[in-house]
Amino acid sequence: MADPRNYIIESLDTGLRLMRLFLNHDTLSVTDAARELGVARSTAHRVLSTLESRGFATRDASGRGYSAGPELVVLGRPAGYAPGTRARLQVVLDAAATATGETVSTAALIGDQVITTDGRESPHPVRAVLETGRTHPAHATAAGKVLLARLTTEQVRALYPREELHAVTGRTLTSRTALLAELAGIRALARADSAGESAEGMNSVAVPLPAGSWRDRLALTASMPAGRGGATELARHADALRAAAALLPASP
């Protein structure tokens, strides 16, 4: 049987190895890439430029570093589905559900969508319904916004190339400019709120869970009817979610 190594296309192999680096690095400079791959800086620069042209890499504000582009973010396996990760999250979800009394969930970002990976439903007769596996526009949800806030401004712009954003309800942010402004505040507070932005009459608050890289990032959210989710309640639930998030066991 022929050795497959005899048929390797060197430039393609370099590009694939470089894409793998983005799985464990939030940013890479040309020098970093060249060193990690054992190639010349000129080669690393050409490969990064090619990946950028196809959406697999995006340049940061300085113009000297690169981050995972929207195409790579979409292709990356969503966090929260691996059996080991799900098992580690159970103590977090249980604690969050007990402390808030509301529907709690974990969610991952896939491109410009957020997907619910697990959760607990509130015992209240009137409650937010847990919709595991369902996706929502990230800009309209607390979980989506708190995860978008973990990206760079350049990555967010790449995910939303147009200024106009889809309105899910009458309260949804409808411009990229407004979204970027809100994300700046979310980064400062380390929490995001949604007041009827993805479902009329439902409010939510989300905080980020600890993660080693962008592929592992998850949000922890509490959702509830607006009547139980005013500003004071959302702030209190945010504290409860942070306390629950602190219980997340370290990765083995």
N, C-alpha and C positions, 0 to 999 in steps of 0.2 A: 504493500500500500504506500502510495506517495506521501512523503512528509509534507504536511500542510504549511510548514514554515518556508518551504521552497516557493510558495505562491503569495507570500505577503507583499502587499503594496506598501512600501515604506512610509509614504506621506499619509496614507489612510491610517496606518497603524499608529503613527505619531498623533494624529488627530483624535483617534479613539482613546489613546492613553491620556491625552490632555483632558478630554471630556471626563474621564474617570477621576482626575485630580479635583474637579469641581464638586465631586460627591463629598469630599472631606475638607475642602477649603472654601471659605466664604469669599475670599478674593485672591487673585493671583496676579503678580506683575510679570512682565516678559522675562525678567531675570529669574524670578521664582520658577516659572515654567521651564525655562531652559535648563536650570540646575536639576529640577526634579526628573526631567526626561533625558538628560544627558545629551542635549543637542545645542547647536549654536543659537545665540539670541536672534539672529535673523530668521532662522527656521521657526523658532517659537513665535516670533512676531507674525510671520506669514500664516501660521496655523491658527493663531488667535484671531487674526483679522478675518480668516475664512469662516471660523465658527461664529464670529460676530455678524458677518454678512448673512448667515443663515439663521440667526436668532438663538444660537446655542451658547453665546457669550454676549455680555454687554459691558461697555466701558464705564468706569466710575467717573465722578465729577472731575477728578484730577487729570483724567486722560491717560494715566500711567498704569492703572490696574484694571482687572477684568473680574466680573462675577458671572455666576450661572445665568444664562439668558432664559427667556420665557419658554423656548422650545424644550430646553433641558429640564426646567421646572415641571413642565407638563409630563414629560416622560418619566421623571423620577418616581419611584414607588411611593405612594402616599404613606406618611407616617401613621402609626397607630394600628396597623393591621397584622403585624407580625405577632405570633402567639406570645413570645416573651414580653413584648411591649404591652400587649393587652393585659397580661397577667400582672405586670408591674403597676398598671394604671387602676386596678380594681380598688386598692386602698384609697387612692385619691378620689375616685368617683364616690365611693361610699361615704367618705368624710365630707365631701362637698354637698352631697345630697342630704346628709343629716344636719349639717350646719345651716343650710339655706332653706330646706323644706321645699325647694322648687326643682323643676326639671333641670338636670345638669348633664353636660355632654362634653366630649372631646371632639375636636375637628382638625382636619389637615387642609392645607392649601394646595390646590392643583390648578396651576395657571391663574386665571382670574375667577376661579370658583372655589368654594369651600365645601368640604364633604364631612358629614358627621360620621365618626368612626365608632363611638360607643357612648353609653350614658345610663342615666337612671331617671325614671319618670316620677314626677311629684305625686304624692298621695292626695293632693287637693282635688275636689270634684271638678273645679275649673282650673285647668293647667295648660301649660305648653306641651304639645305632643312630641315625644321623642321620635325622630325620623332618621334612624341609623341608615347610612348608605345614600341618603339624599344629598344632592348638591344645591347650593344657592349662590347667587352672585356675591363675591367676596365683599364688594364695596357697600353692600346693603346689610351686612351682619356684623355683630360685635366680634365674633370669632374671626371672620374674614379680615376685618380691619386691624385687629391686634396682630394677626399674622402678616398682613401687608406692611405693617409698621416695622417688622423685623427685616424687611428688604431695604435695599438702598433706593434712593429717589430714582436713579437710573433704571433699576429693575422694575419699579412701579410704572414708570413712563413706558417701558417696553411692553409691559402687560396691557397697558391702556394707551395705545398709540393715538386714539382720538380723544378730543376734549370732552365730547358728550358721552355721558354714561347712562345706561338703561335705568329708568325709574320703575322699581318694583311696586312701590306705593307712592303716595303723595309726599312722603317724608324722606324718601331716598335721596342721597347725594346724586346730583345729575351732572356734575362737571369734574374733570380730573383736577382742576385747580383747587376746588373745594376739598376733594379727597386728600390731596397732598397736604393741604393746610391742616386738616383734621389729623392726619397721620403724624404730623410733627408734634401735636399735642398729646397723642396717644403714646408716642415714644417717651415723652417727659413723664407721663402719669403711670406708664406700664399697665394700662387697662384701656378697654374700649367699651362704649355703650352703643346700643341701638334702641331707639324709641320709635317703634312702629315702622321701621325702615324696610323690613323684609316681610312683615305680616301686620296688618292693621290690628291695633289693640294689644300687641305683644311687645314687651320690652326685654332686653337682655344686657348682660355685662360679661366681659371676657377678660381673662388674664393669660399671659403666655406660660407654658410649662417649660421647665429647664430642658435644654437640648444641646447636643454636641455640635451639630451642623444644621444647615438649612433643611436637609432632608428629614431630620428628626423632629422638626418643630411642630408642636401641637398647641392648640388653644383649649382652655378650660372655661366653659360657659355656664351661666345660670340664666334660665329663661322663664318668664312668668307673664301673666296678664298685666296690662298697664296699671290696673287698680292696685296691684301689690308691688309695683315696680317704679315708684317715684325716685327722685334723685337721692333721697336719704337711704332708701332701701337698696338701691343699686350700689351705693358706696359701701354699705354694710356687707352686701353679698360679695363685693370685690375683695374685701378683707378676708372673708370666709374662704373664698376661692384661693387666695394666696396662701393661707394657712394649710389648706388641703394640698396645694401644689408642692409645698415644702415637704410633704410626706412621701413624695415619689422616691422609691428606692433607686439607688445607683445602678447603672447598667452593669451586668456581670462582666 
